[in-house]
């Protein structure tokens, strides 16, 4: 896929749409966390999830390929944060298991897509 030809906006990226789905799923999953987690794990995993789509969008608005790759890398790091925090939530027995599994699956899908996009964008362009 030639990212520059096919993508006019971050809204055209499937990975951005999946990261939005992940954020919504994380919010649904964390809704039932204990009230004493309001400013703890619940807040942390929500911020990390929202950061993924935000960094994809911000990177796409930058002027250089290097900056885009940097922001995609930040999005990937936030996704890894989500994965770690979901594991902690699972170990603590927070939320519904089925919702946690859905979040984990979306996060792994986003991970693969981000890795592929970073690889694609970082490839040297053939000289004309």
ABEGO torsion letter per residue (X at the ends): XBAAAABABAAABAAAAAAAAAAAAAAAAAAABBAAAAABAAAAAAAAAAAAAAAAAAAAABABAAAAAAAAAAAAAAAAAAAAAAAAAAAAGBEBAAAAAAAAAAAAAAAAAAAAAAAAAABBBBBX
